[in-house]
Amino acid sequence: MTIGRGRALTDLIREGRRSFSFEFFPPKDEAGEAQLWQTVRELEAYQPTFVSVTYGAGGSSRDRTLRITRRIAEETTLLPMAHLTCVGHTREELGQILDDYAAAGVHHVMALRGDPEDGPRAAWTPTPGGLTHASELVEMAAAKGEFRIGVAAFPETHPSSPSLDHDADVLALKARAGAEFAVTQMFFRAADYVDLVERVRERGVDLPVLPGIMPILNLAAVRRQGELIGTEVPEDVVARIAAHEGDPVSMRAEGIAIAAELCQDLLDAGAPGLHFYTLNRSRATREIFEKLDVTRA
């Protein structure tokens, strides 16, 4: 059951139900777009709570993100959530983009500061006339009165953050600015997620936090991405994957098994659902679902 325009993830959680959602990115060419729509159709059968569409660095995919989210809203039964970042935009431009989303029938937005164009570890430089913090973008979207707003959360320290406590303070600030739920960066230890939720609850904030799941299908690629965003691939996970070196089929199967184990541990620990980073392909996500005993209730 998807969330209607007037409902949000918090409504679903209060009903004792779980959220399962998928993330896509705007493709760069026609072949990539064909792959995306095949994936959308394959995952539509799982009736996700929502699907999100990412936003390129510096607004590079603004038009594609808008076009894809509009098409999802118009041509599928799925509920689209559009990402929006502060990078490269003035306040006026951000306000116009929000208006464009609303006009396209997209009323759910993931409000993010975004990474600097030189990468997540580069120094942050605000756009002249723009915003500095995600909480400011949350406030702007909330002031429109027609958006349900999600934000990012970090089980491990954000690359520009001095501490986990600081990250929890920031997430609490975004919640008080109007965010209704959060989705985490990818991670590989359930304990990191549990600790994050505990830190946020200690700050008097009860917003649902969805764990973001990235199955390891290519260990080198995931480790490179993890180094950029501050996510560690634990040594026991590396060992399990590396044991299948030279056998890509069994290596992939082990990556799926590890992701499914993490998902089950998270649900057992009380996570309100799961958010899958699909990389615009459905097979890995479908295989994880097959290994899980998941229901919405």
C-alpha positions as CSV (number, residue, x, y, z in Angstrom):
1,M,0.0,0.0,0.0
2,T,1.6,3.3,-1.1
3,I,1.3,6.5,0.8
4,G,-1.3,8.8,-0.7
5,R,-0.6,12.5,-1.2
6,G,-1.9,13.4,2.2
7,R,-0.2,10.6,4.1
8,A,3.4,10.0,5.1
9,L,5.6,7.2,6.4
10,T,4.9,8.3,10.0
11,D,1.2,7.5,9.4
12,L,2.0,4.0,8.1
13,I,4.3,3.3,11.1
14,R,1.7,4.4,13.6
15,E,-0.6,1.8,12.0
16,G,2.0,-0.8,12.9
17,R,3.0,-1.4,9.2
18,R,6.4,-1.6,7.6
19,S,7.8,0.5,4.7
20,F,9.7,-1.0,1.8
21,S,11.0,1.4,-0.8
22,F,13.4,1.6,-3.7
23,E,15.8,4.3,-5.0
24,F,16.6,5.0,-8.7
25,F,18.9,7.5,-10.4
26,P,18.3,9.5,-13.6
27,P,19.9,7.6,-16.5
28,K,22.3,9.4,-18.9
29,D,21.2,7.8,-22.2
30,E,18.4,5.9,-23.9
31,A,19.7,2.5,-23.0
32,G,19.9,3.5,-19.4
33,E,16.4,4.9,-19.5
34,A,15.1,1.6,-21.0
35,Q,16.8,-0.3,-18.2
36,L,15.3,2.0,-15.6
37,W,11.7,1.6,-16.8
38,Q,12.2,-2.2,-17.0
39,T,13.3,-2.1,-13.3
40,V,10.4,0.2,-12.3
41,R,7.9,-2.2,-13.8
42,E,9.5,-5.2,-12.2
43,L,9.6,-3.6,-8.8
44,E,6.1,-2.1,-9.1
45,A,4.7,-5.6,-8.3
46,Y,6.2,-5.4,-4.8
47,Q,3.9,-2.4,-4.1
48,P,6.6,-0.3,-2.3
49,T,5.7,2.5,0.0
50,F,7.5,4.9,-2.3
51,V,10.3,5.1,-4.8
52,S,12.8,7.9,-4.8
53,V,14.7,9.5,-7.7
54,T,18.1,11.0,-7.0
55,Y,19.3,14.5,-8.0
56,G,22.7,14.9,-9.7
57,A,25.6,17.0,-8.3
58,G,25.1,20.7,-8.8
59,G,21.6,20.1,-10.2
60,S,23.1,18.3,-13.2
61,S,20.0,16.0,-13.5
62,R,17.4,18.5,-12.5
63,D,15.3,18.2,-15.7
64,R,15.7,14.4,-15.9
65,T,14.8,14.0,-12.2
66,L,11.6,16.1,-12.7
67,R,10.7,14.2,-15.9
68,I,11.2,10.8,-14.4
69,T,9.3,11.6,-11.2
70,R,6.4,13.1,-13.2
71,R,6.2,10.0,-15.4
72,I,6.2,7.7,-12.4
73,A,3.4,9.7,-10.9
74,E,1.4,9.7,-14.2
75,E,2.0,6.2,-15.6
76,T,2.5,3.9,-12.6
77,T,0.8,3.0,-9.3
78,L,4.0,4.0,-7.5
79,L,4.4,7.0,-5.2
80,P,7.5,9.0,-6.4
81,M,9.7,11.0,-4.0
82,A,12.1,13.5,-5.7
83,H,15.5,14.3,-4.3
84,L,16.5,17.9,-4.1
85,T,19.9,19.4,-3.0
86,C,21.1,22.8,-2.1
87,V,24.1,22.5,-4.4
88,G,24.3,25.1,-7.2
89,H,20.9,26.7,-6.5
90,T,19.7,30.0,-5.1
91,R,16.8,30.2,-2.8
92,E,14.6,31.4,-5.7
93,E,15.7,28.5,-7.9
94,L,15.0,25.9,-5.1
95,G,11.5,27.5,-4.6
96,Q,10.8,27.2,-8.3
97,I,11.9,23.5,-8.4
98,L,9.6,22.7,-5.5
99,D,6.8,24.4,-7.4
100,D,7.7,22.4,-10.5
101,Y,7.5,19.2,-8.5
102,A,4.1,20.1,-7.1
103,A,2.8,21.0,-10.5
104,A,4.0,17.6,-11.7
105,G,2.0,15.9,-9.0
106,V,5.0,15.1,-6.9
107,H,4.4,16.0,-3.3
108,H,7.1,14.0,-1.5
109,V,10.6,15.3,-1.5
110,M,13.9,14.2,0.0
111,A,15.6,17.4,1.1
112,L,19.4,17.2,1.1
113,R,22.3,19.5,1.5
114,G,24.1,17.5,-1.2
115,D,27.7,16.8,-1.8
116,P,30.1,19.5,-3.2
117,E,30.8,19.0,-6.9
118,D,34.4,17.8,-6.0
119,G,32.9,15.0,-3.8
120,P,31.6,14.4,-0.3
121,R,35.0,15.0,1.3
122,A,35.5,18.4,-0.4
123,A,35.0,21.6,1.6
124,W,31.5,23.0,1.4
125,T,31.0,26.3,-0.3
126,P,27.4,27.7,-0.3
127,T,26.0,29.0,-3.6
128,P,25.7,32.8,-3.5
129,G,22.1,33.4,-2.6
130,G,21.6,29.8,-1.7
131,L,21.4,27.6,1.4
132,T,24.0,26.1,3.7
133,H,22.2,23.4,5.5
134,A,19.6,20.7,4.7
135,S,17.5,22.0,7.6
136,E,17.0,25.2,5.7
137,L,15.7,23.3,2.7
138,V,13.4,21.3,4.9
139,E,12.0,24.6,6.3
140,M,11.5,25.9,2.8
141,A,9.7,22.8,1.6
142,A,7.6,22.6,4.8
143,A,6.6,26.3,4.4
144,K,5.0,25.4,1.0
145,G,2.4,23.3,2.9
146,E,2.1,20.6,0.3
147,F,5.1,18.3,0.7
148,R,5.9,15.3,2.9
149,I,9.6,15.6,3.6
150,G,12.4,13.0,4.1
151,V,16.0,13.6,5.0
152,A,19.3,11.8,5.1
153,A,20.8,10.1,8.2
154,F,24.2,8.6,8.8
155,P,24.9,5.5,10.9
156,E,28.6,6.2,10.5
157,T,30.1,9.7,10.8
158,H,29.3,12.0,7.8
159,P,32.5,12.9,6.0
160,S,32.3,16.5,7.1
161,S,31.1,15.8,10.6
162,P,33.3,15.9,13.7
163,S,31.3,13.2,15.5
164,L,28.4,10.8,15.6
165,D,26.8,13.0,18.3
166,H,27.0,16.0,15.9
167,D,25.3,14.0,13.2
168,A,22.5,13.1,15.6
169,D,22.1,16.8,16.5
170,V,21.8,17.7,12.8
171,L,19.2,15.0,12.3
172,A,17.2,16.2,15.3
173,L,17.4,19.8,13.8
174,K,16.0,18.6,10.5
175,A,13.2,16.8,12.2
176,R,12.2,19.9,14.1
177,A,12.4,21.9,10.9
178,G,9.7,19.7,9.4
179,A,11.2,16.4,8.2
180,E,8.9,13.5,8.8
181,F,11.3,10.6,8.3
182,A,14.9,9.8,7.4
183,V,16.7,7.4,5.1
184,T,20.2,6.3,6.0
185,Q,23.3,6.2,3.9
186,M,24.4,2.6,3.1
187,F,26.1,0.7,6.0
188,F,26.9,-2.9,6.8
189,R,26.5,-3.3,10.6
190,A,23.1,-3.4,12.2
191,A,24.6,-2.1,15.5
192,D,25.5,1.1,13.8
193,Y,21.9,1.7,12.8
194,V,20.6,0.8,16.3
195,D,23.1,3.2,17.9
196,L,22.0,6.0,15.5
197,V,18.3,5.6,16.4
198,E,19.2,5.5,20.1
199,R,21.1,8.8,19.8
200,V,18.3,10.5,18.0
201,R,15.7,9.2,20.5
202,E,17.9,10.6,23.3
203,R,17.4,14.0,21.7
204,G,13.6,13.7,22.0
205,V,13.0,13.0,18.3
206,D,10.8,10.1,17.2
207,L,10.9,10.3,13.4
208,P,11.1,7.0,11.7
209,V,14.6,6.1,10.3
210,L,14.7,3.8,7.3
211,P,17.9,1.8,6.9
212,G,19.4,2.2,3.4
213,I,20.5,-1.2,1.9
214,M,23.2,-1.6,-0.7
215,P,24.0,-5.3,-1.6
216,I,27.7,-5.9,-2.2
217,L,27.8,-7.2,-5.8
218,N,31.3,-5.7,-6.5
219,L,33.5,-5.5,-3.4
220,A,36.0,-3.1,-4.9
221,A,33.3,-0.7,-6.1
222,V,31.5,-0.7,-2.8
223,R,34.7,-0.1,-0.8
224,R,35.6,2.8,-3.1
225,Q,32.2,4.4,-2.5
226,G,32.4,3.6,1.2
227,E,35.7,5.5,1.4
228,L,34.1,8.5,-0.2
229,I,31.0,8.7,2.0
230,G,32.6,7.4,5.3
231,T,31.1,3.9,5.3
232,E,33.3,1.0,6.4
233,V,33.0,-2.5,4.9
234,P,33.7,-4.7,8.0
235,E,36.5,-7.1,7.8
236,D,34.3,-10.1,8.4
237,V,32.2,-9.1,5.4
238,V,35.3,-8.6,3.3
239,A,36.5,-12.1,4.3
240,R,33.2,-13.7,3.3
241,I,33.2,-12.0,-0.1
242,A,36.9,-12.6,-0.7
243,A,36.5,-16.3,0.0
244,H,34.7,-16.5,-3.4
245,E,37.3,-14.7,-5.4
246,G,37.6,-16.0,-8.9
247,D,33.9,-17.3,-8.8
248,P,31.7,-14.3,-9.7
249,V,28.5,-16.3,-9.4
250,S,29.2,-17.5,-5.9
251,M,30.7,-14.1,-4.9
252,R,27.5,-12.4,-6.0
253,A,25.4,-15.0,-4.1
254,E,27.4,-14.3,-0.9
255,G,26.8,-10.6,-1.3
256,I,23.0,-11.2,-1.6
257,A,23.1,-13.4,1.5
258,I,25.0,-10.9,3.5
259,A,22.5,-8.1,2.6
260,A,19.6,-10.4,3.4
261,E,21.1,-11.2,6.8
262,L,21.6,-7.5,7.5
263,C,18.0,-6.7,6.5
264,Q,16.6,-9.4,8.8
265,D,18.8,-8.2,11.7
266,L,17.5,-4.7,11.2
267,L,13.8,-5.7,11.1
268,D,14.4,-7.9,14.2
269,A,15.9,-4.8,15.9
270,G,12.8,-2.8,15.2
271,A,13.6,-0.9,12.0
272,P,10.4,0.4,10.4
273,G,11.2,-1.0,7.0
274,L,14.0,-1.1,4.4
275,H,15.1,1.3,1.6
276,F,17.0,-0.4,-1.3
277,Y,19.6,1.4,-3.4
278,T,18.8,-0.5,-6.7
279,L,21.3,1.1,-9.0
280,N,18.4,0.9,-11.5
281,R,18.4,-2.9,-11.6
282,S,15.8,-5.0,-9.8
283,R,17.4,-8.5,-9.7
284,A,19.5,-8.1,-6.5
285,T,16.6,-6.4,-4.6
286,R,14.2,-9.2,-5.7
287,E,16.6,-11.9,-4.6
288,I,17.0,-10.3,-1.1
289,F,13.2,-10.2,-0.7
290,E,13.0,-13.9,-1.6
291,K,15.4,-14.6,1.3
292,L,13.5,-12.5,3.8
293,D,10.3,-13.3,5.7
294,V,8.9,-9.8,5.3
295,T,5.4,-8.6,5.7
296,R,4.0,-5.0,6.0
297,A,2.3,-5.7,9.3
